[in-house]
Amino acid sequence: MLMGEFHHSIDAKGRLIIPAKFRADLGSDFVLTRGMDGCLFGYPMSQWQKLQTQIEALPLTKKDARTFSRFLYSAATECELDKQGRVNIPKPLSQHAGLDKACVLVGVSDRIEVWSEERWTSFTASAEDSFDDISENLTDFGL
């Protein structure tokens, strides 16, 4: 399970260190793509294949399904860690997430998320203000 929050920086060549705690679960090859809320999603290959199966089951006749799959797949890239545990973030992905220098990597169960520090700070401040209400709304889902 991927969990935790880690702060790292992107170097001048666009490389980001993946925390050692995440490397074991991600594997040496994983998929990085656009995520929701202005971050990037990183999936271990096994989880990416599960997601792929779910997306393939979406009805092609639904515009939202086509848009979602295009958005996700068009930016998806298979990443490989270098010997120092770094990954090169492609320019379109770094632009999508607003990654400049300071980044936050977050483990979210079956994936990692890569955030700009500024966006992560804004997100957590907003989520903290409404966490009790959000939790209460999720009781209908068995939480």
Sequence and secondary structure as in RCSB ss.txt:
>XXXX:A:sequence
MLMGEFHHSIDAKGRLIIPAKFRADLGSDFVLTRGMDGCLFGYPMSQWQKLQTQIEALPLTKKDARTFSRFLYSA
ATECELDKQGRVNIPKPLSQHAGLDKACVLVGVSDRIEVWSEERWTSFTASAEDSFDDISENLTDFGL
>XXXX:A:secstr
 EEEEEEEEB TTSEEE  HHHHHHH SEEEEEE GGG EEEEEHHHHHHHHHHHHTS TT HHHHHHHHHHHHH
 EEEE  TTSEEE  HHHHHHHT SSEEEEEEEETEEEEEEHHHHHHHHHHHHHHHHHHHHHGGGGT 
